[in-house]
Amino acid sequence: MPNPVGPLIPADEHFTHQVAETFASVGTSDPSWTEKVCAMAMANDGSLQIGFGLGKYTNRNVMDAYAAVSRGVEQVTVRGSRRLSPSPELTAVGPIHYEVVEPLKAIRFRLEANDAQPLAFDWLFEGVVPPFTEERTHLVRDYRLMSDLVRYHQIGTATGWIELDGERFEMSPDNWTSTRDHSWGVRYDVGTPPVDVEPNEGIPAGAGFMMIWCPVLMTRTDGSRYGMHLHFTWFSMPGFEQKMVTSRIEFDNGAEQVITDIVPRLEFDKGNRRLLGGALDCTLADGSKRSLQVEVMADTGIQLGAGLYFGFDGKHHGQWRGELHVEGERIADCSTPEQARRLHQIRDTVVRVTDPVAEAVGVGNCQPVAYGPWPDLGLDDDPWM
């Protein structure tokens, strides 16, 4: 055909097209185009947690995924990668499966028994509050669009089971909390870093960068619940400060209260930069203030580096690994400085958050980063993310 059209797939029967193309293709040739889900479930006491991620890289003809468990300082991870065609709508990679049970309400995450690691699970996420979209990620460097990404997140509970080393653990919505997010667009950190483009020097020496991304399920003393999404990025260096806050309180009827500012008073481990706890002083759009207390409940958390975030042992998101490739590893202690650097800073950290204004306590997933120098926190200019 002189002007080819992508193959037809079942999704093309629905009245949901938004560009002049079939659903088998995307509206750009950028190999970094990604659709990704990332989810986790945690025992409210921090004793056990699991993580899940699945990515579709249409212009790379790849789908990859990971499934993991964290207990104490140990993490067990299974990863898979497969050729995307001829099954672009199949959201599964080997033993790792993603299933939409009820759109925007219930999702099933499943890891079948496998030869890579003695781990399996089957967990149903059910939303307590509806999904909320986040600010668009739009990153430009000089003339190059680095990222253009849309994301939504949702906070809820988990039901199901986990099997590790032949031992079975049950998950109940009474004592397990779950979070998920879903994003799509041109994404950063996809594939092997290119060597034929201008180097990205990243954060300059002497600059500190801090962030948290933290959805929390809160429960009031009367048993009613609401969500909080706490997210800020903060660059700090002599003569320069830049902080962006995109946070809110989320209600089950879809209403929200915007949090316009967060002043963090957090502590981090000097050796591995793990979040130790602290407080977040919040200002809401109506001018009212509340100080949230943050308590870390687990020894480490799901290290997302093992899911290939920022790469892991030379492997990267979206990388071609063949028709089907399944692998995994067991790391006995993720807390050592050496393993922390191998796995990177970003991790799903189980936190307990106290909101004294609402008389509520919640459990959530905090993904923290504290990069470079933060002298007030006793953190040296150690440039690793």
N, C-alpha and C positions, 0 to 999 in steps of 0.2 A: 504494500500500500504506500502511495506517495506521502501520505500524512497519517501515520499509524495511530491507532487508538489502543489503549491497554486492554488486556483480556477482560471478558465479562466474568464476574463472580456473583454469588447469590445476593450480596448486599446491593447490587445495582438494580434489583427489583423494587427497592424502596424509594420513596420520594424524599431523599435526604442528600442528593447531590448539591455541591456548592461550587464546583469548577467544571469546566468542559473536559472531563476525563472520567474513566471508570474508577471504581474503588480499588482496583488492583494497582493503580499508580498514584503518585502524589504530585502536587502542583509545582515541583521544583526538581532539578537534577542534582541538588546538593547531596553528596554522600553522607552528610551528617544529619539528614532528616531522620528523626526518631519518634516513635510513639512508645511510651514507657509507663509501666505501673510499678509502684514500690509500696510495699505494705509490711506491717509488723503486728504481732500480737504478744501481749505480755501478761504474766501473772502479776496481779496488783501488788504483791509483796516483793517483786523483783527477782524471785527465785529462778524463773525460767522465762525465756522469750524466744520467739521465732521470727524470721525475716523472709521476705519473698520479693523478687523483682523479675520483670519480664520486659524485654525490649524488642521492638520490630524496626528493622532498618531497611526500608523498602528499596532504596537505591544501592544497597549493598547485598541484597538478596540473602539477608541473614535475620534470624530470630534467635535471641539468647535469653537465658534466665538463670536465676540462682535461688536456692532455698537453704536456710541456715538455722541453727539453734545456738543459743548462748546460755551457758550455765556456769555461774561463778566466773572464773577467768578463762574458761575453755570455750572454743567455738568449733562447730562442725559445719562444713559448707559443702553443698553439692551444686555444681554448675553444669549447664548444658548449652550447646549451640547447634543449630541446624540450618540447612538450606531452606530459605523461605518458600520458594516455589517448589511444587505447584499447589501449596496449601497455605495461602496467605491469611485465611480466616481462622485457621487452627491455632488457638492460643495455647500451645503446648510444645515443650522441648524435651523429648525423651520422657523421664519420669515426672517432670515438673509441669503442672497444669493450672490454668486460670480460667474461671467460668463465671459469666455474668448470670446470676440466679434471678435477680429482679433489678432492672436498670436503676441506678442511683440509690439503691437501697441495700442490696445483698449481693456479696461476691464470695465465691468459693475458691480457696487456695489449697492446692494439693501437691504433695510430694509422695510418689509411690515408692515402695521398697525398691532398692536399687543396689548395684554392685559397687558404687563409688564409696558410700559411707553407710554405716548402720543407723540410718535416720529416715523416718517417714512421718508425714502428718497429713491431716485433713481438717481444715478450719473454715468455718463459715463466718464471714464478716457481716454484721448487721448494723446499719447506721442508726445512731441515736439522734443526730441532727442531720439535715440535708447536706449535700456537698456544697462547698463554697469555692468560687474561683479566686485565684490569687492575682497579684499584679503580673502583667506580662513581663517576661524576661527579654530584654532587648539590649544587646551588647554590641557596640560598634567600636572598632579600633581603626583610626584613620578612615580609610574608605571601605574597609572590609566589615561586613556583617558577620559577627562572631556567633551570635545566638539570637533566635527569635522564637520564643517558646511560650505556650499557654499551659497553665496547670490548674487543677482543682484538687482539693483534699476533702476528706470526710473522716469523722470521728465516730467510733461505735464500740461494739463488744465482739467477743469471739466465742464460738462454740465448736467443740470438736475434740481431737485427740492428737497426741504426739507419741511416737515410739522412738526411743533412743537406746541403743545397745540392748534391745529386747525388752526394755521397761516401758510401760505405757503410762502416760499422763493425760488426764482428762481436762478439757477446757470448758468452763461454764461462764455465761455472761455475768454471773454474780461476782466472779472474782478474776475475770480476764477482760482487759481493755485492748482495743485494736484501732489502728489508724491506717489510712491508705491515701495515696495520691496518684494521679493520672495526668500525664503531660504529653504534648506533641508539638513538633516544630523542628527547626534547625537547632541542634543541641551542641553544646560544648563537649569536649572530651569524648569524641567518638573516633574509634580507629586508632591506629598507630600515629603518634604525632608526626605531621609532615616535616620533611627536611628541606623542601625546596621552596619554602615561603619565609618571609621575614620572621625572625625569632620573636616569640612573645616573651618579653622579659618578666612579665608578671608583676607582683607587688614589689616596689623598690625597697632596697636595703634601708633599714631604719624605720620602716613603716609597720605598724601593727594593724592586723585585721582580725575582727571578732564578729561572729554571727551565731545566732541560734535559729532553728526552724523547729517549732514545738507545738503540735496539736495535743490538747489535753481534754479529757472527759471529766467534768466537774460534777460533784454531787452535793446538794445542799443538805442541811440537817433534816429537812422534811422529806428527803428522798428524791426530790425533783432534780433534773439534770440539765446541764447546758455545756457548750463547748467553748474552749478558748484556743485561738491560734496566735502564738507569740512568735514573731519573726522580726529580726533586725539585722542589718549589716552595718559595720562601723569600721572606718579607716581612721587611723590616728598616727600622726607624726609631727615633729616640731614645725609649727607654723601652718598646719593643715589638719582639719577635722571634717569628716563627712559621715553622717549617719542617716540611714533610711529605715523607717519603721513601717511595716505593713502588717498590722495586727488587729484583731477584733475579738469580741465576745460573740458567740454564735448560739442562736436559740432554735428550738425544734420547729418553730413555725416559719423559719427562714429569715427572721429579723436578726439584726446585728447591732452591736455598739462598737464604734471604731475606737481603737487605742492609737493615739497620735504620737506618743513618745514612750520610750522605755529607757530608763537609766539602769544598766546592769550593775549589780554588786555581787559578782560571781567569783568563785575560786576554782583554780585548775591545778592539777598535779604537775609539778615542775618537770618530772621525768618523762611522762607520756602525754601530757596536756589533756588528761581526762577531766571532765567536769566533776567537781567535788560538791557543788551546791552553792547556795547563796540566796540572793533576793533580786527581784525585778521591780523597780519603782515605776509604775505605769501612770500615764496621764490620759484620760479619755477625752473624746471630742467635746463633751460638755464642760470640760475643765476640772472635773472631779479626779481624785487621785486614789490609787490603792497600791499597796506594796504586797507583792506575791512572794511567799517563801518557797524556795525550791530545794527539795531534798532528793539526792540521788539514791536509788534503791538497789542498784546492781553493781557488781564489781567492775564490769567492763561494758557489755552491751554488744549488739550485733555490729561487728566491724564491716562497714560497707565496702572497704577496699577488697575484701574477699569476694564481693559481688561485682568486682571490676571497676568500682568508682575510683577515678584517678589512676586506673591501671593497677595490676597486681602481677608481680613476677614476669613482666614483659607481655602480659595479656591485657586486652582492652575491649571495651564495649564495641559491638558491631564487627569485630574482627572475624574474618573468614576462618573457620576451623574444620570445614568439610561438610559432608552430607549430614552427619550427626556425630557429635562429640560430647561425651559426658565424663566429668572428672570431679574431684573433690579433695579435701584435705581436712585434717584434724589438727588444730593448733591448741596445745595444752595450756599455754599461758599467753594471752593477748596483752597482758598489762606491762610486759617488760618494755623498756625504751626501744630495744631493737625490733621487737615485733610491732610495736606501735608505729614506728616509722615505715616498716614494710606494709602495714595495713592502712596507713594514713590516719588523720585525726577523726574524720567524720564517722560517727557511729550512732546507732539507735540506742539512746540512753533512757532507761526507765527512770522517770522522775515522779515524785509526789509533790503537788502544788497546793498551797493553802491560800485561799482568797478570804481574808477576814471580813471584807465589806459584805460579801454575799453569804458569809458563814458557810463556806463550801470547801471541800477538799477533793482533789482529783488526781488521776494518774494519767501520764502522757508520755509521749515519745519526743525527747529532746535531741536534736542533731546539732552539736556545738563545734565551733572552731575557734581557736585562739592562736593566731599565727604571729610570729615575729615578737618584737619587744612590747611588753606591758609592765613597765617598771613597778607600778603600784601593786601589781599582783605577784611580783617576784619572778616574772618570766623574762628570760634573756632574749636577745635578737637571734632566735633559732629559726631559720627560714624553712620550715617544713609544714606542709598542709596535711 
